[in-house]
């Protein structure tokens, strides 16, 4: 399953780099492609996808393995970045033309935590580490999947923390926080996590 998830993410990046925007493919077709030999590590050479190309693809993949309450679903599927943007044009490259649950995926940059209330997924930049507690408090239980690479993010009340382990991208999950926001994470996604925090800790 890890190879399927990572392979789909990286093949999405590779296809976009080689051919530009591609038409949407059925999930089954993506999974079949990802079963072929695939690089699941972050290449050191310039010829392969860079770190934030892979992380942008992961944000899209997370959206496909999480269920949002019906009352919180928007007409489009918004993936937002709060704070200093590490992705640049990579986010548009990875997301433009994609859909999740039949909704167009829309990348957005926001400057205030309150603006995240209209987002499905919020990537909190490392530039916002000092304000993390107030950011998470502003969107507490709002049904927004929070993702970041801030150290200790999943222990500090975030939902998914991206990790760089060697040349690979991995992630931790705080299932207790996600559940309190009404989000249901697929068991298949949880199998891929390095660790899953299932019980709420004080302050979380």
N, C-alpha and C positions, 0 to 999 in steps of 0.2 A: 504494500500500500504506500509506503514511503516513496518508493521509486515512481509509482503512478503519480502521486501528488507533485513531487519535485520535477519529474519528467514533463508533466503537463505545463507547469509553470515555466520551465526553461525553454520548452519548445515554443510556447507562446512568444517569448522574447526573441528567440532565434528567427522565427517566421516573420515577425514584424521587422526585424533588422534587415532581413534579406529581401523582403517583398513589399514592405510597407503595410498599410491596413489590409487585413484579410477578412473575408466573409466569415460570419459566425459558423461554428461547426457543432454538430450534435455532441453531447457529452461522450457518447459511446465511441465516436470517432477519435476524440481527444485521448481517451483512455487507451484505445488500440495503438495509436501512435506512440504513446508514452511507454508502452510495453517493449518497444524496439530499443536496442542499445541506446542509452542516453547518458549524457554527462550530468551528474547530480551534484558536482562540486563547482565552486566558483573559480573559473579559470583565471590564472595569473596573467596570461597573455592578453594583449589588446584585442585579439581576434574573437574572444569569447565575450559573453554578456558580463557587464560590470556588476558590482555589488548592488547598486540601487536599481538596476534593471531587473535583477532577480527579486529584490524586495518589492518592487512595484507589481510584479507578476504574482507574488505571494499574497498581496493585498486582495487582488482579484480572486485568487483561489480560496482565500478565507471566506469571501462573500458567498461562495457556492457551497460551503460546508456549514453554514450557520443559518438558523431559522429565526426570523423576526416575527414578533406578534403581529397579527393581521392589522390591528389598530395603528401600528407604527409604520406600516409600509407606505412609501411614497410612490408617486407616479414614475419617478426615475430612481436609480440606485446611485447614491452619492458617496464617493470615496474622497475624504477631505484631508488636507494637511494643515496643521496648526503650527505656526512658528516658522523658523528659517527652513526653507524648502531644500532638502538634500537631493530631490529627484530631478528637478529641472524638467526639460521636455520629455524625459523618460516616462513620466506618468501618463502623459497623453499618448505616447507611442504604445504603451502597454494596454491602455484601457479604451481608447477611442474605437468605436464600432463593436465593442463587446456588450453582451447583455447578461443579466442575472435574473432568473425567474421571469423572463420576458420583458424586463425593464432595461432601458439603455443605461449603461454605466457612465457616470459623469464625474470627472475629476474636478476638485475645487480646492482653492487655497483660501483659508479663513484667517482672520486676525484676532478674533475674540472667542473665548470658550462658548459663549451663548450662541454663536453662529453654528455650533456643532449640533444643535438640537435638530437641525434638518438633515443631518448626515446619517448614513447607515454605518459607515466605517470612518473612524477618526484616527489618523496617524499623528501622534504628538511628537514633534521634533525634539531632539536633544537640547535645542536652545531654550526650551521651556521647562527644563528640569527643576529650576528653583520655584516655579509656579505650579508644579505638578499637583500638589494637594488641592489648590483652589480650582484648578481646571477640572479635576475628577469630581470635585464637589458640585461644580456648576452643571454637570451632565449626569449626576448620580441617578440611576434608575430610569434614564431617558431612552433606553433601548438603542444606545449607540455602542458599537463594538470598538473598544479602544485598543490601539496597537502602538508600540513604541520600541525603540532600541535603548531607551534610558536604562542604565544599570538598576537592577532591582525593581523594575517596573511592575512585574506581576506580583511581587511581594508588597508593593506600596499601593495596591488598589487598582492597577491596570488589568486588562483582560488577557492580552497576548503580548509577550515580550519577544522581539526578534533577537536572535543570538548569532554571532559569527563564531563558529567553532572550526578552527583551521581554515579550510577553504570552502566550508559549507555554511548555509543558512539554516538555522534550527529555530525552535520557538518553545517558550514556556507558556502555560495556560493557567489563569486563575478562574477556575470553573465556578467557584462560589460567587464571585463578583458578576460574572456573565449571567448566571442564573438569577441573581437579585435584580438584574436589569430586564429580565424577561426573555433573554436570549437562550436558545438551545443549540449547543454545539454538537455536531455529528460525532458519533463514537469513532468513526473512521478518522476524523481529524484528531481526536484526543489520542489515538494510538500513535500518532506521529510526533506528539509533543515530547520534549525531553523530560518535562515534569508537569504534573497537573495538581494544582492546589484545589482540593475539593471542599475543605472546611474553612469557613470564614475565620480570620484571625482578628484580634483586637485592632480597630482602626481600619479594617477592610470591609 
